[in-house]
Amino acid sequence: MENYKGLTEEQAKENIKKYGFNEIKEKRVPTFVLFLKKFWGPIPWLLEFTGILTFLLKKYPDAAAIFVLLIFNGLVSFWHELSAQNALELLKKHLSIKAKVLRDGVWKEIDAKYITIDDIVLLQSGFAVPADVEILEGAISVDQSSITGESLPKSLKPKDTAYMGSFVVRGEAIGRVINIGENTFFGKSAKLVQEAKTKTQLEVVVFELVKYLFLFGVFLIIILLGLSISRGFYLGNVLPVLVVMLLPIIPAALPAAFTLSTALGAKELAKNGVLTTKLSAIESAASMDILCTDKTGTITKNKITVDKILPLGNFQEKDVICYAALASDPKQKDPIEEAIFNYLKDDCYKIEKEDFEAFDPSKKYSTAKIKKDNEEIYIFKGSPKVAPIENEKQENLYKEMASMGLRVLAVWIEKNNKKELVGFIGFSDPPREDSKELIERIRGLGVDVKMITGDTKETAKHIASLVGIEGDVCEAKDIKETCGVFAGVLPEDKFKIVKTYQKMGHTVGMTGDGINDAPALKQADFGIAVSNATDVAKAAASVVLTD
């Protein structure tokens, strides 16, 4: 280990002054301002104009009724928007963690809020990454499924970056803080949640209807005004009549009727396990023609399983999985090793081990030593890149498995100083049992389903073929109508995809379950959080499936 000194407390204070705290700054609008904004916009203008006009004509009961409708609409809208702000609050809670930092040459545990640029931090198994950190020394495996959408842990070595919000599942490393707060990969998601805003279909429909009715009324008034002038009528007597004629044309009760009907609809949906957090979402669902869906945890189970076992030479499938289990630790909560033990049909792995080394991200394998028939056997489980692959045929076998979207591990043994490849195991995050049927039903309703994932093109294409999603496999920089799958996307890419399709004239729905889905869920016309979603995703969505 190198002799790191870290920042001094004085240097840390200077950096905090320069770069700010390691937190997400919220552009908080005062509650009374938020309430007043409910009376500014096309629909409120309609009611305000009609109410003032009615009042000036001394129709006081009618004017009072219109202003009651105005306040009713404002209160309902205000209440729902206030509850929607929970998304950002929940994102901020993910920053409420402790971190080990080197200050004045001494390791200290501090609130992550006070970490700053160039701090030296210690990343350990079981702890969250407190900022974007460049690895300087050591190796770790991190679970970053809630950030990037990748379902499998990722191994990081020196010069790689560990993102804020990810979780260290194995190993230990020392790193340097390179980004904090809003500038982190995680912070960008929070910033996008604040920026996400879309016009509701209700606003568009009501405004268009009122606009044409109003223009029709003005047209009639111009004709009648022209006739009155041509026949010499006194304008002072004619104008009040024309204004009174205009009032019935303006549907003053229409916004309130929409609000009431959608509220009743939300009540019925709640009985069927659909919790509505944004009333306009009910109307948006009816006009939705594109549904963007996250892969991990939505289409798939977000649970790693053994998909394929490929034995080599004289070995059988049982040999491959048993040796893999012996080179694993059932006490570890590693998803790959859990999948191996879940697949086992017997207790062949319960041979006493003379020695065991857990998976080392720097070596890319785990190892165990057993004695069988008075013979010492060393067992290895790890990356095919460090396995004793003897020929091109064996190399092509694991590459073919990888092209199917599988995460491939090799298993090999060493006896009498001779290494021998036992076989390969392919892991996947399989689709839910009902995913294919549900996608077919959605497409039958005229809705185009598009899958969005942070995984590779190979994995995305494989899962899409299993659940019946058609179309090109695209990247976020190449958004087209023909795209059915988007692979390798970041949280801001999901937001961009939803927004681009909205600009193309589509009513867009989005389903998701992770922090990385929150910006897109909030931007979508119809954001759907599944039952096992994070609190952040649920708060950003329009509806939450509770069953």
Backbone hydrogen bonds, N-H to C=O, Kabsch-Sander energy under -0.5 kcal/mol:
donor,donor_aa,acceptor,acceptor_aa,energy
4,Y,2,E,-1.6
7,L,102,L,-0.8
12,A,8,T,-2.5
13,K,9,E,-2.1
14,E,10,E,-2.1
15,N,11,Q,-2.4
16,I,12,A,-2.3
17,K,13,K,-2.0
18,K,14,E,-1.8
19,Y,15,N,-3.6
20,G,16,I,-2.1
22,N,113,K,-2.7
23,E,21,F,-2.0
25,K,23,E,-0.6
27,K,25,K,-0.5
28,R,26,E,-1.9
34,L,30,P,-2.3
35,F,31,T,-2.1
36,L,32,F,-2.3
37,K,33,V,-1.9
38,K,35,F,-1.2
39,F,36,L,-1.8
40,W,37,K,-1.6
45,W,41,G,-2.8
46,L,42,P,-1.8
47,L,43,I,-1.9
48,E,44,P,-3.0
49,F,45,W,-3.0
50,T,46,L,-2.2
51,G,47,L,-2.6
52,I,48,E,-2.5
53,L,49,F,-2.3
54,T,50,T,-2.3
55,F,51,G,-2.2
56,L,52,I,-2.5
57,L,53,L,-1.3
58,K,55,F,-1.9
59,K,54,T,-2.4
60,Y,58,K,-1.1
63,A,59,K,-2.3
64,A,60,Y,-2.5
65,A,61,P,-2.1
66,I,62,D,-2.1
67,F,63,A,-2.2
68,V,64,A,-1.9
69,L,65,A,-1.9
70,L,66,I,-2.1
71,I,67,F,-2.3
72,F,68,V,-2.4
73,N,69,L,-2.5
74,G,70,L,-2.1
75,L,71,I,-2.6
76,V,72,F,-2.1
77,S,73,N,-2.3
78,F,74,G,-2.4
79,W,75,L,-2.3
80,H,76,V,-1.8
81,E,77,S,-2.1
82,L,78,F,-2.2
83,S,79,W,-1.6
84,A,80,H,-1.4
85,Q,81,E,-0.8
85,Q,82,L,-0.7
86,N,83,S,-1.3
87,A,84,A,-1.4
88,L,85,Q,-0.7
89,E,85,Q,-1.3
90,L,86,N,-2.6
91,L,87,A,-1.7
92,K,88,L,-2.2
93,K,89,E,-1.4
94,H,90,L,-0.8
94,H,91,L,-0.9
95,L,92,K,-1.7
96,S,93,K,-1.6
97,I,95,L,-2.3
99,A,110,I,-2.5
100,K,122,L,-0.6
101,V,99,A,-0.6
101,V,108,K,-3.1
102,L,120,I,-2.9
103,R,101,V,-0.8
103,R,106,V,-2.6
104,D,7,L,-2.5
105,G,5,K,-1.9
106,V,103,R,-2.1
108,K,101,V,-3.1
110,I,99,A,-2.6
110,I,108,K,-0.6
112,A,97,I,-3.0
114,Y,111,D,-1.9
115,I,112,A,-1.6
118,D,177,V,-2.4
119,D,116,T,-1.8
120,I,102,L,-0.6
121,V,119,D,-0.6
121,V,175,G,-2.6
122,L,100,K,-2.3
123,L,121,V,-0.5
123,L,173,A,-3.1
124,Q,122,L,-0.6
125,S,171,G,-0.9
126,G,168,V,-3.3
127,F,124,Q,-1.8
129,V,166,S,-2.6
132,D,179,N,-1.7
133,V,131,A,-0.6
133,V,162,A,-2.8
134,E,176,R,-2.9
135,I,133,V,-0.5
135,I,160,D,-2.8
136,L,174,I,-2.9
137,E,174,I,-2.0
139,A,172,E,-1.2
140,I,156,L,-1.8
141,S,170,R,-2.6
142,V,154,K,-2.7
143,D,167,F,-3.3
144,Q,142,V,-0.8
147,I,144,Q,-0.9
148,T,144,Q,-2.9
149,G,144,Q,-0.8
149,G,145,S,-0.8
154,K,142,V,-2.8
156,L,140,I,-3.4
159,K,135,I,-3.0
160,D,157,K,-2.3
162,A,133,V,-3.1
163,Y,161,T,-0.5
165,G,129,V,-1.9
166,S,163,Y,-1.9
167,F,143,D,-2.1
168,V,127,F,-2.5
169,V,141,S,-2.6
169,V,167,F,-0.6
170,R,141,S,-1.5
172,E,139,A,-1.1
173,A,123,L,-2.3
174,I,137,E,-2.5
175,G,121,V,-2.4
176,R,134,E,-2.5
177,V,119,D,-2.5
178,I,132,D,-2.8
179,N,132,D,-1.4
182,E,23,E,-0.7
183,N,180,I,-1.8
184,T,181,G,-1.6
188,K,184,T,-1.7
189,S,185,F,-0.7
189,S,186,F,-0.9
190,A,186,F,-1.2
191,K,187,G,-2.2
192,L,188,K,-2.2
193,V,189,S,-1.8
194,Q,190,A,-1.5
195,E,191,K,-1.8
196,A,192,L,-2.3
204,V,200,T,-1.8
205,V,201,Q,-2.8
206,V,202,L,-2.6
207,F,203,E,-2.5
208,E,204,V,-2.4
209,L,205,V,-2.4
210,V,206,V,-2.8
211,K,207,F,-2.5
212,Y,208,E,-2.0
213,L,209,L,-2.3
214,F,210,V,-2.9
215,L,211,K,-2.4
216,F,212,Y,-2.1
217,G,213,L,-2.2
218,V,214,F,-2.7
219,F,215,L,-2.3
220,L,216,F,-2.1
221,I,217,G,-2.3
222,I,218,V,-2.5
223,I,219,F,-1.9
224,L,220,L,-2.7
225,L,221,I,-3.1
226,G,222,I,-2.3
227,L,223,I,-2.2
228,S,224,L,-2.4
229,I,225,L,-2.2
230,S,226,G,-2.2
231,R,227,L,-1.4
232,G,229,I,-1.1
233,F,228,S,-2.7
237,N,234,Y,-1.3
238,V,234,Y,-1.3
239,L,235,L,-2.8
241,V,237,N,-0.6
242,L,238,V,-2.0
243,V,239,L,-2.4
244,V,240,P,-2.3
245,M,241,V,-1.8
246,L,242,L,-1.3
247,L,243,V,-1.5
249,I,246,L,-0.7
250,I,246,L,-1.0
250,I,247,L,-0.8
252,A,250,I,-2.1
254,L,251,P,-1.4
257,A,253,A,-2.3
258,F,254,L,-2.5
259,T,255,P,-2.5
260,L,256,A,-2.6
261,S,257,A,-2.5
262,T,258,F,-2.6
263,A,259,T,-2.0
264,L,260,L,-2.0
265,G,261,S,-2.0
266,A,262,T,-2.5
267,K,263,A,-1.6
268,E,264,L,-1.7
269,L,265,G,-2.4
270,A,266,A,-1.9
271,K,267,K,-0.9
271,K,268,E,-0.5
272,N,268,E,-0.6
272,N,269,L,-1.3
273,G,270,A,-1.4
274,V,269,L,-2.1
275,L,273,G,-0.6
275,L,544,V,-3.0
276,T,274,V,-0.6
277,T,275,L,-0.5
277,T,542,S,-3.5
278,K,542,S,-1.3
281,A,278,K,-1.8
282,I,279,L,-1.6
283,E,279,L,-0.5
284,S,280,S,-2.0
285,A,281,A,-2.3
286,A,282,I,-1.0
287,S,283,E,-0.9
287,S,284,S,-0.5
288,M,284,S,-0.7
288,M,285,A,-0.6
289,D,507,T,-2.2
290,I,507,T,-1.6
291,L,448,D,-2.7
292,C,290,I,-0.5
292,C,509,G,-3.1
293,T,450,K,-3.0
294,D,511,T,-1.7
295,K,452,I,-1.2
298,T,295,K,-1.3
299,I,294,D,-0.7
299,I,295,K,-1.2
300,T,295,K,-2.6
301,K,430,P,-2.3
305,T,428,S,-2.7
307,D,305,T,-0.5
307,D,426,G,-3.1
308,K,426,G,-1.8
310,L,424,F,-3.1
312,L,422,V,-2.5
315,F,312,L,-1.9
320,V,316,Q,-1.8
321,I,317,E,-2.3
322,C,318,K,-2.4
323,Y,319,D,-2.6
324,A,320,V,-2.0
325,A,321,I,-2.0
326,L,322,C,-2.1
327,A,323,Y,-1.5
328,S,325,A,-1.6
332,Q,329,D,-1.4
338,E,334,D,-2.4
339,A,335,P,-1.9
340,I,336,I,-1.6
341,F,337,E,-2.1
342,N,338,E,-2.2
343,Y,339,A,-1.4
344,L,340,I,-1.3
350,K,347,D,-2.1
354,E,369,K,-3.0
355,D,369,K,-1.3
357,E,367,T,-3.0
360,D,365,Y,-1.8
363,K,360,D,-0.6
364,K,360,D,-3.1
365,Y,360,D,-0.8
366,S,381,K,-2.5
367,T,357,E,-2.2
368,A,379,I,-2.1
369,K,355,D,-2.8
370,I,377,I,-2.6
371,K,352,E,-0.5
372,K,375,E,-2.8
375,E,372,K,-0.9
377,I,370,I,-2.8
378,Y,414,E,-2.3
379,I,368,A,-3.2
379,I,377,I,-0.5
380,F,412,W,-3.2
381,K,366,S,-2.0
382,G,410,A,-2.3
383,S,364,K,-2.4
386,V,383,S,-1.7
387,A,384,P,-0.8
389,I,387,A,-2.3
395,E,391,N,-1.6
396,N,392,E,-2.5
397,L,393,K,-1.5
398,Y,394,Q,-1.5
399,K,395,E,-1.8
400,E,396,N,-2.2
401,M,397,L,-1.6
402,A,398,Y,-2.2
403,S,399,K,-1.9
404,M,400,E,-0.6
404,M,401,M,-0.9
405,G,402,A,-1.8
406,L,401,M,-1.4
407,R,427,F,-2.6
408,V,406,L,-0.7
409,L,425,I,-2.4
410,A,382,G,-3.3
411,V,423,G,-2.5
412,W,380,F,-2.0
413,I,420,E,-2.5
414,E,378,Y,-2.3
415,K,418,K,-2.4
418,K,415,K,-1.6
420,E,413,I,-2.8
422,V,411,V,-2.4
423,G,411,V,-1.7
424,F,310,L,-2.3
425,I,409,L,-2.6
426,G,308,K,-3.7
427,F,407,R,-2.6
428,S,305,T,-2.3
432,R,299,I,-2.9
435,S,432,R,-1.2
438,L,434,D,-2.3
439,I,435,S,-2.4
440,E,436,K,-2.1
441,R,437,E,-2.0
442,I,438,L,-2.3
443,R,439,I,-2.4
444,G,440,E,-1.8
445,L,441,R,-0.7
445,L,442,I,-0.9
446,G,443,R,-1.8
447,V,442,I,-1.6
448,D,289,D,-2.5
448,D,446,G,-0.5
449,V,447,V,-0.6
450,K,291,L,-2.8
451,M,484,G,-2.3
452,I,293,T,-3.0
453,T,486,F,-2.3
460,A,456,T,-2.6
461,K,457,K,-2.9
462,H,458,E,-2.1
463,I,459,T,-2.4
464,A,460,A,-2.4
465,S,461,K,-1.9
466,L,462,H,-1.4
467,V,463,I,-1.5
468,G,464,A,-0.8
469,I,464,A,-2.3
470,E,468,G,-0.6
472,D,482,T,-2.1
474,C,472,D,-0.7
474,C,485,V,-3.5
478,D,475,E,-1.9
480,K,478,D,-0.6
483,C,480,K,-1.0
484,G,472,D,-2.5
485,V,472,D,-2.2
486,F,451,M,-3.1
487,A,474,C,-2.2
488,G,455,D,-2.1
489,V,453,T,-2.2
493,D,490,L,-0.6
494,K,490,L,-1.8
495,F,491,P,-1.7
496,K,492,E,-2.1
497,I,493,D,-2.8
498,V,494,K,-2.2
499,K,495,F,-2.3
500,T,496,K,-2.6
501,Y,497,I,-2.1
502,Q,498,V,-1.8
503,K,499,K,-2.1
504,M,500,T,-1.3
505,G,502,Q,-1.6
506,H,501,Y,-2.1
508,V,506,H,-0.7
509,G,290,I,-3.2
510,M,526,F,-2.4
511,T,292,C,-2.4
512,G,528,I,-1.7
516,N,146,S,-2.0
517,D,514,G,-1.3
518,A,514,G,-0.6
518,A,515,I,-1.2
521,L,517,D,-2.5
522,K,518,A,-2.1
523,Q,519,P,-2.0
524,A,520,A,-2.2
525,D,508,V,-1.5
526,F,508,V,-1.6
528,I,510,M,-3.9
529,A,527,G,-0.5
529,A,543,V,-2.4
530,V,512,G,-1.3
533,A,530,V,-1.8
534,T,513,D,-3.3
538,K,534,T,-2.2
539,A,535,D,-2.2
540,A,536,V,-1.5
541,A,537,A,-1.4
542,S,527,G,-1.6
543,V,527,G,-2.6
544,V,275,L,-2.7
545,L,529,A,-2.7
546,T,273,G,-2.9
546,T,544,V,-0.7
547,D,273,G,-0.8
